[in-house]
Each structure stands twice: as C-alpha cells, then as structure tokens.
C-alpha cells in the first residue's frame, strides 16, 4: 500500500482538568524533516516525540504542534523592583530640578513604569515525567489519524496512476502496430520518389532494398517500446508493494519512461506515431507529478 506524503491528524488525551492536544500535518519533501512546536514544560520529551514520528514517516516535511492545558493555573506572585523604581524617581527628581518642571509622581504612575512590577509564576518541577503517558497518548492518536489520511490519499493516487499507466500501454500498442508498417511505407515512398526523379532510368531494386533496410534499422523502436512496457510493469509491481516508501523508486522509473518516449519520438517520422508519442509523454508527465506526492 502506498502512502501520500500529505496528511493531517489530531489527537488528544485528558486526565481530570489536564489536557494535551497534538496536531500532525505534512507536505511533500525529498527527505524527512520534523518541525516541532511544543510547550517549554515538555521540551525534555522532544527527542522521544521525534523518534515516535520517525517510526511512522520516512519522507516529508512534518509539522507537529502540541498544546498543554494545565489542571490549574500556576501560582503567581507580584514582585516590585525597588531598585528600578528608585532610579526612575532619582531621574524624575533631577529632571524636575534642572528644568523647573511642576508635577509629582503618583503610586499609579510609578507602578505603570516599565520593569517596575513583574509577575512570577512558580512552575512545576518537571511535569514532563508525570505527564509523559498523557502526551504520548495524544501523539499516538494524532499519528493514527494522520496515517489514515495518508493511506486514503495513497489509494486515490494509486487509482489515478493505474488509469494513466493503462493509457500509456494502449498508446504503446498503437505505436508498435504502426511502426511495423513503416518499412513498407518507406519503400513505397522511396520507389515513387526515385522514379519521379530518374524517370526512364532503370531502378536498382537491390539498392532500393538496402536503403529501405537501413531506414528500417534507423527508425526501429522495438527496443524502446519493450523497455517502456517493462517500466510500466515494474511501476505496477512497485505500486502494489506490501509496504514501505516507494516514491524514489517510482520517480526513477518515470525518468526512464521519459527517456524512452523521447527516443521513440526522435526516431519516427510517421505522423500517427508522433501523435501517439506526444500522448505518452503527456501521460508520463502527469504520472511524474503524482509520484511527487508519494512517500
């Protein structure tokens, strides 16, 4: 089963008034990149969270965010910075004396001065130890939902790719059929052209057949068609793999398919074959775009 690199999952776990919520979302990326946004209280668990994500995901840019709702607000205390206030008052007194300014500082205005008052919260010693099972439960729930969306998107991608591979195979059959008749067509055209140019001069049938054979060899696309068909089958086998990331393998196969299609297009001069090759290249390009989404 193939999986998309695009997905989303959300999980939560609660115990009393304490709650953890975890969200996982991802987009395409060549390698695995995990970006975390988590509360400072659980930062000691960051490496374990990364390892847990890495067991499920092999490629993609992963954004993981966790929020923590504590069971109670942390206890706070008001601290007055007397040293800062004293300096404010000294500066204000000197300013009033130097410029003979009237006015006085009230308690309200002093407390509103930047840095004069600060609120200090008493944090729990190490909540990550006690709350670890709750956080990991929320993370596992988010990863399970995330995997479901990736698998569902992977099924849609597989169906779309299977249809495009059938289209390419049908056009390859048409190319193979048309290519088989090109030698006779070329011989007929060459015979007419030579007779028109030479008129009464006898036609050397042996030389004509040599030229036709050379042209047939130069424009033969049998090998390219066979290799392209082999790539199609290999891609089908890869798409039906039991498990594991296959995106890079598929990307390599698409490059090979492009190469074979380009070679066929450069060899043939038949209009119908050229049109079939253009259809093949268009489908292969769409396959390439879809493969970019596969892990």
C-alpha positions, 0 to 999 in steps of 0.5 A, a space after each residue: 500500500 502506498 502512502 501520500 506524503 500529505 496528511 493531517 491528524 489530531 489527537 488528544 488525551 485528558 486526565 481530570 482538568 489536564 489536557 494535551 492536544 497534538 496536531 500532525 500535518 505534512 507536505 511533500 519533501 525529498 527527505 524527512 524533516 520534523 518541525 516541532 512546536 511544543 510547550 517549554 514544560 515538555 521540551 525534555 520529551 522532544 527527542 522521544 516525540 521525534 523518534 515516535 514520528 520517525 517510526 511512522 514517516 520516512 519522507 516529508 516535511 512534518 509539522 507537529 504542534 502540541 498544546 498543554 492545558 494545565 489542571 490549574 493555573 500556576 501560582 503567581 506572585 507580584 514582585 516590585 523592583 525597588 531598585 528600578 523604581 528608585 532610579 526612575 524617581 532619582 531621574 524624575 527628581 533631577 529632571 524636575 530640578 534642572 528644568 523647573 518642571 511642576 508635577 509629582 509622581 503618583 503610586 499609579 504612575 510609578 507602578 505603570 513604569 516599565 520593569 517596575 512590577 513583574 509577575 512570577 509564576 512558580 512552575 512545576 518541577 518537571 511535569 514532563 515525567 508525570 505527564 509523559 503517558 498523557 502526551 504520548 497518548 495524544 501523539 499516538 492518536 494524532 499519528 493514527 489519524 494522520 496515517 489514515 489520511 495518508 493511506 486514503 490519499 495513497 489509494 486515490 493516487 494509486 487509482 489515478 496512476 493505474 488509469 494513466 499507466 493503462 493509457 500509456 500501454 494502449 498508446 504503446 500498442 498503437 505505436 508498435 502496430 504502426 511502426 511495423 508498417 513503416 518499412 513498407 511505407 518507406 519503400 513505397 515512398 522511396 520507389 515513387 520518389 526515385 522514379 519521379 526523379 530518374 524517370 526512364 532510368 532503370 531502378 536498382 531494386 537491390 539498392 532500393 532494398 538496402 536503403 529501405 533496410 537501413 531506414 528500417 534499422 534507423 527508425 526501429 523502436 522495438 527496443 524502446 517500446 519493450 523497455 517502456 512496457 517493462 517500466 510500466 510493469 515494474 511501476 505496477 509491481 512497485 505500486 502494489 508493494 506490501 509496504 514501505 516508501 516507494 516514491 524514489 523508486 517510482 520517480 526513477 522509473 518515470 525518468 526512464 519512461 521519459 527517456 524512452 518516449 523521447 527516443 521513440 519520438 526522435 526516431 519516427 517520422 510517421 505522423 500517427 506515431 508522433 501523435 501517439 508519442 506526444 500522448 505518452 509523454 503527456 501521460 508520463 508527465 502527469 504520472 511524474 507529478 503524482 509520484 511527487 506526492 508519494 512517500 
